[in-house]
Amino acid sequence: MKTMIALVLAAAFGYFLGSLNFSIIVVQMMKGRDIRTMGSKNAGLTNTYRCCGPACAGLTLAGDLLKGVIAVALARWFASILSAGLSPDNDTHYIGYIAGFFAIIGHVFPIYYGFKGGKGVLVGVASFLIIDTKVFFCADTYLHRDTYLLEVRIALIGNGNGIRTAGDVPHIVDS
């Protein structure tokens, strides 16, 4: 029962936070206009930058990144309070994935803006980067087929793990 509550909370946090469109919010607060009536009429980061400048774009970027991070953090925090982890050590990673996924869904289909949203790239990057950095970089590198870049990225993280390759697929080897 606790796990089900944690899953529902994760989905709700993710979706409702993801539904906040910071481009619309920031431009309305700073310029008093609707970004959807300006430039390309897209409520996204690029249009915000082109039409309203770097200050609005920077706040939009921060908001879009933070909503994914906050959704994941809140969901994992509530799951740990509920002791809804999957293992004896109360692992709540799966809850983070649910919150991140629903934050992306909320960004793409926002309830507050008639289910017409953005692409969800920044929200997805922030959500999955905060859940597990190594998995994010492995997936990114696998998609782009750049093993050397992955090795550099993981080395910069510096968590004691190394990267080895098996054919084209990078995998993490504990040191």
C-alpha positions as CSV (number, residue, x, y, z in Angstrom):
1,M,0.0,0.0,0.0
2,K,2.9,2.4,0.9
3,T,4.5,1.7,-2.5
4,M,1.2,2.5,-4.3
5,I,0.9,5.8,-2.4
6,A,4.5,6.7,-3.3
7,L,3.9,5.9,-7.0
8,V,0.8,8.1,-7.1
9,L,2.5,10.9,-5.3
10,A,5.5,10.7,-7.6
11,A,3.3,10.8,-10.7
12,A,1.3,13.7,-9.3
13,F,4.3,15.7,-8.3
14,G,5.9,15.1,-11.6
15,Y,2.9,15.9,-13.7
16,F,1.8,19.1,-11.9
17,L,5.2,20.5,-11.6
18,G,6.0,19.5,-15.2
19,S,2.9,21.3,-16.3
20,L,4.3,24.7,-15.2
21,N,5.6,26.5,-18.3
22,F,8.3,28.8,-17.1
23,S,8.5,30.6,-20.5
24,I,4.9,31.7,-20.2
25,I,5.3,32.5,-16.5
26,V,8.6,34.4,-16.7
27,V,7.7,36.5,-19.8
28,Q,4.3,37.4,-18.3
29,M,5.9,38.5,-15.0
30,M,8.8,40.4,-16.5
31,K,7.4,41.8,-19.8
32,G,3.6,41.6,-19.1
33,R,3.1,39.8,-22.4
34,D,2.2,36.3,-23.6
35,I,5.2,34.6,-25.3
36,R,2.7,32.5,-27.3
37,T,1.9,35.7,-29.3
38,M,5.5,36.7,-30.0
39,G,8.1,35.5,-32.5
40,S,7.5,31.9,-33.5
41,K,4.5,31.7,-31.1
42,N,6.2,28.8,-29.3
43,A,6.4,29.0,-25.5
44,G,9.9,27.6,-25.5
45,L,13.4,28.6,-24.4
46,T,14.6,29.6,-27.9
47,N,11.7,31.8,-28.7
48,T,11.9,33.4,-25.2
49,Y,15.6,34.2,-25.8
50,R,15.0,35.6,-29.2
51,C,12.0,37.8,-28.2
52,C,12.7,38.7,-24.6
53,G,16.5,38.4,-24.2
54,P,18.9,36.5,-22.0
55,A,17.4,37.4,-18.6
56,C,14.0,35.9,-19.4
57,A,15.6,32.9,-21.1
58,G,17.9,32.3,-18.2
59,L,15.0,32.2,-15.8
60,T,13.1,30.0,-18.1
61,L,16.0,27.6,-18.3
62,A,16.4,27.6,-14.6
63,G,12.7,27.0,-14.0
64,D,12.5,24.1,-16.6
65,L,15.6,22.4,-15.1
66,L,14.5,22.9,-11.5
67,K,11.0,21.6,-12.0
68,G,12.3,18.2,-13.0
69,V,14.8,18.2,-10.2
70,I,12.2,19.2,-7.6
71,A,9.7,16.7,-8.8
72,V,12.3,13.9,-8.4
73,A,13.6,15.1,-5.1
74,L,10.1,15.5,-3.6
75,A,8.9,12.1,-4.8
76,R,12.0,10.4,-3.5
77,W,11.8,12.2,-0.2
78,F,8.1,11.2,0.3
79,A,9.0,7.6,-0.7
80,S,11.7,7.5,1.9
81,I,9.4,8.9,4.6
82,L,6.9,6.2,3.7
83,S,9.6,3.5,3.6
84,A,8.4,2.6,0.1
85,G,11.8,1.6,-1.2
86,L,12.2,-1.7,-3.2
87,S,15.1,-3.2,-1.2
88,P,16.0,-3.5,2.5
89,D,18.1,-0.3,2.2
90,N,14.9,1.5,1.1
91,D,16.1,2.3,-2.5
92,T,13.8,4.9,-4.0
93,H,15.4,5.3,-7.5
94,Y,12.4,3.8,-9.2
95,I,10.2,6.6,-7.6
96,G,12.5,9.2,-9.2
97,Y,12.1,7.6,-12.6
98,I,8.3,7.8,-12.2
99,A,8.4,11.5,-11.1
100,G,10.8,12.3,-14.0
101,F,8.7,10.6,-16.6
102,F,5.5,12.4,-15.4
103,A,7.4,15.7,-15.3
104,I,8.2,15.2,-19.0
105,I,4.5,14.2,-19.7
106,G,3.4,17.3,-17.8
107,H,5.7,19.6,-19.8
108,V,4.6,18.1,-23.1
109,F,0.9,18.0,-22.2
110,P,0.4,20.7,-19.5
111,I,-3.0,20.7,-17.8
112,Y,-2.7,24.5,-17.2
113,Y,-2.2,25.4,-20.9
114,G,-4.7,23.3,-22.7
115,F,-2.4,20.3,-23.0
116,K,-0.2,22.1,-25.5
117,G,3.3,22.2,-24.2
118,G,7.0,22.0,-25.1
119,K,9.3,19.2,-26.2
120,G,10.3,18.2,-22.6
121,V,14.1,18.0,-23.3
122,L,15.3,20.2,-20.5
123,V,12.9,18.6,-18.0
124,G,14.0,15.1,-19.1
125,V,17.7,15.9,-18.9
126,A,17.4,17.4,-15.4
127,S,15.2,14.7,-14.1
128,F,17.3,11.8,-15.3
129,L,20.6,13.5,-14.5
130,I,19.6,14.0,-10.9
131,I,18.3,10.4,-10.6
132,D,21.5,8.7,-11.7
133,T,24.3,10.5,-13.4
134,K,26.0,7.4,-14.6
135,V,22.9,5.9,-16.3
136,F,22.2,9.3,-18.0
137,F,25.7,9.6,-19.4
138,C,25.8,5.9,-20.5
139,A,22.5,6.3,-22.3
140,D,23.6,9.6,-23.9
141,T,26.9,8.2,-25.0
142,Y,25.2,5.0,-26.4
143,L,22.8,7.1,-28.4
144,H,25.6,9.2,-29.8
145,R,28.2,6.4,-30.1
146,D,31.0,8.4,-28.4
147,T,32.7,6.2,-25.8
148,Y,35.6,8.5,-25.3
149,L,33.3,11.4,-24.4
150,L,31.6,9.2,-21.9
151,E,34.9,8.2,-20.3
152,V,35.8,11.9,-19.9
153,R,32.4,12.7,-18.4
154,I,32.6,9.9,-15.9
155,A,36.1,10.8,-15.0
156,L,35.0,14.4,-14.3
157,I,32.3,13.0,-12.0
158,G,35.0,11.2,-10.1
159,N,33.0,8.6,-8.2
160,G,35.5,5.7,-8.4
161,N,33.9,3.9,-11.2
162,G,35.4,3.3,-14.6
163,I,34.1,2.7,-18.1
164,R,35.0,-0.2,-20.3
165,T,33.5,-1.0,-23.7
166,A,32.2,-4.2,-25.1
167,G,31.9,-3.6,-28.8
168,D,30.0,-0.3,-29.2
169,V,28.2,-0.5,-25.9
170,P,29.8,1.3,-22.9
171,H,29.3,-0.2,-19.5
172,I,30.3,0.7,-16.0
173,V,32.7,-1.5,-14.1
174,D,33.1,-0.9,-10.3
175,S,36.7,-0.3,-9.3
